[in-house]
Amino acid sequence: MEPWVVATSLIFAYLIFTLILGLIANRKLAIDMEDFLLYGRQAGFVVLYLTLVSTYFSAFAFLGSSGFFYTHGVGFWAAGTWTAMTGVTTYTLGSRIWALGKRFGYITPADMLADFYESEIVRVVVALVSVLFTILYIQVQVLGLGYILSIASGGHIPFQLGTAILLAVAVLYLIIGGLRAVYWTDVLQGVWMYLAIWVGALLLTYKLFGGPLQLWRQVAAERPDLLTLPGPQGFFTPGMWFSMGVVLTFGVVIQPQMMIRYYTAASARTIKWLGATIPIYSITLYIPAALIGLGGALTIPEMETPDRIFPVLLFRYTPPWLTGIVLAGAVSAAMSTLDSILHANMTVLTRDIYQRYIRPQASQAHYVWVGRTIALGLVVVAYLLSIYTFDFLVLLVALSGAGALQLMPAVCGVCFPTRFILTKTGVLSGVGVGLLVLYLTAIVYPHPLTLHGGVWALGANLILTLIVSRFSQPPHPETIERIHGTLEEFVYGQGEKALN
């Protein structure tokens, strides 16, 4: 049997197994929006831990990070900053979002923000920003899936066909089993992708160099520029290091697929344990990514598309069966984030647009079927995005996070009570200016003074939000007391008992 047949057969066996999990999840599914969209708010620690890390780490972690180590060297260990900070953010901000969702029945980020700022315009703007910038994140997963299957098949399965197959599988188990199917497949995917990248990296390192220490010595001798800052191409300046830490810590956490997961937790204790333990998984994932990228730079120095270095090395230097198993882990990394983004956008569009403005009095079953239809439509959009390639997956993720980051002042204004209250006018003004500055500093004049455009945009957003809020009408005192009072009682008083 030809090597490419063995590798792709193992990947397809994995895909079939995920569909089986979707069918099993369907048997547990209740025809209820909270069950279909939020797992009934009953996700325990193990399930939520693995779905969070597998959602956070996608094709950019499995493929893009190796490509960044290949191109820019050890500067990408800046990833340790934002992965550790993600734990801190989850512990503090995530538990507060959970508390408000539990108390007031929020399903989407826009539910929370529209309620506090007493504005339907805020709801629509938040929904549109959430969907628009997570579509960029969809493109990351689509590109990763296309890379993996086309390389694993030795080119026998074209990029577009491979992408279509994998997208079809992801949307099928989503519409069959809802968030329950996403969570159950994410448990499998979170374990598989972690083991796959470690096993693949270590086997390649020992086969090609004799071990990690030997690899490190050879890099120091032949490519010392990969072990310095700001790196071979001068990318990782102090400003860029700081900027990516801000954008990829807070920008990704604010994306709807992450915030919705906070609503699904069974308890605040679950959220806090997540915050304390997620960095362990997160930081250690970038050790094998560095071995792959640095080793690839020595082995294949003229790689045209660095993001493909891991599957190319596997295909050249490991047995077909091992290539298939490891690349199934790469597929799981992309699909675990793709299904979460599809679910989040389906939830936002169903809840914040369709239910709110088109059919507000329909049955729960009707909304579930609308959500499924929207998911199918989003897959078509994702497939069309696959036509337009973007080689640096990490940069695309950063742009996606920078867009979502513009919601950060509004979210903090709800979740951290202070005497200075933000207003709907201030929030809307800040988001508008932030998006304009993001366009100018990320697209037109990229990264002035080596600071990522997302940081410039957030700074402009925050300043204008504070100024406009100072001179505009705040929410009614009853609303402030209802929401901030709940948080103060939760944080400083009775904890979870205050929510009953």
Residue pairs with C-beta under 8 A, 6 or more apart in sequence:
2 154
3 154
3 315
3 320
3 323
4 152
4 153
4 154
4 156
4 320
5 320
6 320
6 321
6 323
6 324
7 152
7 153
7 315
7 320
7 321
7 323
7 324
7 327
8 149
8 152
8 153
8 156
8 157
8 324
9 324
10 321
10 324
10 325
10 328
11 148
11 149
11 152
11 324
11 327
11 328
11 331
13 328
14 192
14 328
14 331
14 332
15 165
15 166
15 169
15 331
17 188
18 169
18 173
18 185
18 188
18 189
18 335
19 169
19 172
19 173
19 176
21 173
21 177
21 181
21 184
21 185
21 188
22 172
22 173
22 174
22 176
22 177
22 181
22 184
22 185
23 173
23 176
23 177
24 177
24 184
25 173
25 176
25 177
25 178
25 180
25 181
25 184
26 176
26 177
26 181
28 177
28 180
29 35
29 36
29 177
29 178
29 180
30 36
30 40
31 364
31 365
31 368
32 40
32 364
32 368
33 107
33 350
33 351
33 364
33 367
33 368
34 40
34 41
34 107
35 178
35 180
36 178
36 179
36 368
36 371
37 107
37 178
37 179
37 260
37 343
37 346
37 347
37 350
37 351
37 371
38 107
38 179
38 260
38 263
38 264
39 178
39 179
39 180
39 183
39 264
41 101
41 102
41 263
41 264
41 265
41 266
42 264
42 266
43 51
43 183
43 261
43 264
43 265
43 266
43 270
44 266
44 270
45 270
45 273
45 274
46 187
47 183
47 184
47 186
47 187
48 183
48 261
48 264
48 265
48 270
48 274
49 190
49 273
49 274
49 277
49 278
49 281
50 186
50 187
50 189
50 190
50 191
51 182
51 183
51 186
51 187
51 190
51 261
51 336
51 340
52 90
52 258
52 261
52 274
52 278
53 190
53 194
53 278
53 281
53 282
54 186
54 189
54 190
54 193
54 332
54 333
54 336
54 337
55 186
55 257
55 258
55 261
55 336
55 337
55 340
56 86
56 252
56 258
56 278
56 282
56 337
57 193
57 282
57 285
57 333
57 337
58 137
58 140
58 141
58 144
58 333
58 334
58 336
58 337
58 338
58 397
59 140
59 141
59 143
59 144
59 145
59 147
59 330
59 333
59 334
59 337
59 393
60 140
60 144
60 393
60 394
60 396
60 397
61 285
61 286
61 289
61 333
62 144
62 193
62 197
62 289
62 310
62 329
62 330
62 333
62 334
63 144
63 147
63 148
63 307
63 308
63 310
63 311
63 330
63 333
63 393
64 140
64 144
64 307
64 392
64 393
64 394
64 397
65 76
65 79
65 286
65 289
65 293
65 394
66 289
66 292
66 293
66 296
66 306
66 307
66 309
66 310
67 293
67 305
67 306
67 307
67 308
67 309
67 391
67 392
67 393
67 394
68 76
68 293
68 306
68 392
68 394
69 76
69 226
69 289
69 290
69 292
69 293
69 294
69 297
70 292
70 293
70 294
70 296
70 297
70 303
70 306
70 309
71 232
71 233
71 235
71 293
71 306
72 226
72 231
72 232
72 233
72 235
72 236
73 223
73 225
73 226
73 227
73 228
73 231
73 232
73 236
73 294
74 226
74 227
74 228
74 229
74 231
74 290
74 294
75 229
75 230
75 231
75 235
75 236
75 241
76 236
76 286
76 289
76 290
76 293
76 394
77 286
77 290
78 236
78 241
78 244
78 245
79 248
79 283
79 286
80 283
80 286
81 241
81 245
81 249
82 244
82 245
82 248
82 249
83 278
83 279
83 282
83 283
83 285
83 286
84 279
84 282
84 283
85 245
85 249
85 250
86 249
86 252
86 253
86 278
86 279
86 282
87 274
87 275
87 276
87 277
87 278
87 279
87 282
88 275
89 249
89 250
89 253
89 275
90 253
90 262
90 271
90 274
90 275
90 278
91 271
91 272
91 274
91 275
91 276
92 275
93 253
93 411
93 412
93 415
94 253
94 262
94 271
94 274
94 275
95 262
95 268
95 271
95 272
95 275
96 415
96 416
96 487
96 490
96 491
97 112
97 259
97 262
97 263
97 411
97 415
98 262
98 263
98 265
98 268
98 271
99 268
99 486
99 487
99 490
99 496
99 499
100 106
100 112
100 414
100 415
100 483
100 486
100 487
101 107
101 112
101 262
101 263
102 263
102 496
102 499
103 486
103 499
104 111
104 112
104 115
104 483
104 486
105 111
106 112
106 115
106 263
107 260
107 263
107 347
107 351
108 127
108 130
108 256
108 260
108 347
108 348
108 351
108 352
109 126
109 130
109 254
109 256
109 259
109 260
109 348
109 407
109 411
110 122
110 123
110 124
110 126
110 127
110 130
110 348
110 351
110 352
111 123
111 351
111 352
112 411
112 414
113 122
113 123
113 126
113 407
113 410
113 411
113 414
113 427
114 120
114 122
114 123
114 126
115 479
115 483
116 413
116 414
116 475
116 479
116 480
116 483
117 410
117 414
117 422
117 423
117 424
117 427
117 475
118 424
118 475
118 476
118 479
119 424
119 428
120 356
121 424
121 428
122 410
122 424
122 427
122 428
123 352
123 356
124 352
124 353
125 428
125 431
126 352
126 407
126 410
127 348
127 349
127 352
127 353
129 403
129 404
129 406
129 407
129 431
129 435
130 255
130 256
130 344
130 345
130 348
130 404
130 407
131 256
131 345
131 348
131 349
132 403
133 255
133 399
133 400
133 401
133 402
133 403
133 404
134 255
134 256
134 257
134 341
134 344
134 345
134 400
134 404
135 345
135 381
135 382
135 385
136 396
136 397
136 399
136 400
136 403
137 255
137 337
137 341
137 396
137 397
137 400
138 338
138 341
138 342
138 378
138 381
138 382
138 385
139 382
139 385
139 386
139 388
139 390
139 396
140 334
140 337
140 393
140 396
140 397
140 400
141 334
141 335
141 337
141 338
141 341
141 382
142 163
142 167
142 338
142 382
142 383
142 385
142 386
143 307
143 386
143 389
143 390
143 393
144 307
144 330
144 333
144 334
144 393
145 162
145 163
145 166
145 167
145 331
145 334
145 335
145 338
146 159
146 160
146 162
146 163
146 386
147 159
147 305
147 307
147 308
147 311
148 162
148 311
148 327
148 330
148 331
148 334
149 157
149 159
149 162
149 163
149 165
149 166
149 331
150 157
150 158
150 159
150 162
151 308
151 311
151 312
151 315
151 327
152 311
152 315
152 323
152 324
152 327
153 162
154 315
157 165
159 386
160 383
160 386
160 387
163 383
163 386
164 383
166 331
166 334
166 335
167 338
167 379
167 382
167 383
168 379
169 335
170 335
170 338
170 339
170 342
170 379
171 339
171 342
171 375
171 376
171 378
171 379
173 181
173 182
173 185
173 339
174 181
174 182
174 339
174 342
174 343
174 346
174 375
175 372
175 375
175 376
177 184
178 343
178 368
179 264
179 343
182 339
182 340
182 343
183 264
185 335
185 336
185 339
186 336
186 339
186 340
188 332
189 332
189 333
189 335
189 336
190 332
190 336
192 328
192 329
192 332
193 329
193 330
193 332
193 333
193 336
194 281
194 285
194 329
195 329
196 325
196 326
196 327
196 328
196 329
196 330
196 332
197 285
197 288
197 289
197 292
197 310
197 326
197 329
197 330
197 333
198 288
199 322
199 326
200 288
200 292
200 310
200 314
200 318
200 322
200 326
200 329
201 287
201 288
201 289
201 291
201 292
202 212
202 288
202 291
203 318
203 322
204 291
204 292
204 295
204 313
204 314
204 317
204 318
205 211
205 212
205 215
205 291
205 295
207 317
207 318
208 215
208 295
208 299
208 317
209 215
209 218
209 295
209 298
212 291
215 291
215 294
215 295
215 298
216 294
218 298
219 226
219 227
219 294
219 297
219 298
220 227
222 298
223 294
223 297
223 298
225 231
225 232
226 232
226 294
226 297
229 236
229 237
230 236
230 237
230 240
237 450
238 450
239 447
239 449
239 450
239 451
239 452
240 447
240 450
240 451
240 452
242 451
242 455
243 447
243 450
243 451
243 452
243 454
243 455
244 398
244 452
246 405
246 452
246 454
246 455
246 458
247 398
247 401
247 402
247 405
247 452
247 454
247 455
248 397
248 398
248 401
250 401
250 405
250 408
251 398
251 400
251 401
251 402
251 403
251 404
251 405
251 408
251 454
252 258
252 397
252 400
252 401
252 404
253 259
254 404
254 405
254 407
254 408
254 411
255 344
255 400
255 401
255 404
256 344
256 345
256 347
256 348
256 404
257 337
257 340
257 341
257 343
257 344
260 343
260 344
260 347
261 340
262 271
265 271
265 274
267 496
268 490
268 495
268 496
269 496
292 309
292 310
292 313
293 306
293 309
295 313
296 303
296 306
296 309
296 310
296 312
296 313
299 313
300 309
300 312
300 313
303 309
303 312
305 391
306 391
306 392
307 391
307 392
307 393
310 330
311 323
311 327
311 330
314 322
314 323
314 326
314 327
315 323
318 326
338 382
342 375
342 378
342 379
342 382
343 375
345 374
345 378
346 371
346 372
346 374
346 375
346 378
347 371
349 374
350 367
350 370
350 371
350 374
351 367
354 367
354 370
354 374
355 362
355 367
359 366
359 370
362 370
390 396
398 452
398 454
399 442
399 453
399 454
401 454
402 438
402 442
402 452
402 453
402 454
402 457
402 458
403 435
403 438
403 454
405 454
405 457
405 458
406 430
406 431
406 434
406 435
406 438
406 457
406 458
406 461
407 431
408 458
409 422
409 427
409 430
409 458
409 461
409 462
409 465
410 422
410 427
410 430
410 431
410 465
413 421
413 422
413 427
413 465
414 483
415 487
417 484
417 487
417 488
420 466
420 469
421 469
421 474
421 475
421 480
422 465
422 466
422 469
422 474
423 468
423 469
423 472
423 473
423 474
423 475
424 472
424 475
425 468
425 469
425 472
425 473
426 464
426 465
426 466
426 467
426 468
426 469
426 470
426 472
427 465
427 469
429 464
429 465
429 468
430 460
430 461
430 462
430 464
430 465
430 468
431 461
433 460
433 461
433 464
434 457
434 458
434 460
434 461
434 464
435 457
437 453
437 456
437 457
437 460
437 461
438 453
438 454
438 456
438 457
440 453
441 447
441 448
441 453
441 456
441 457
442 452
442 453
442 454
442 457
443 453
446 453
447 453
448 456
474 480
486 498
486 499
489 498
490 496
490 498
490 499
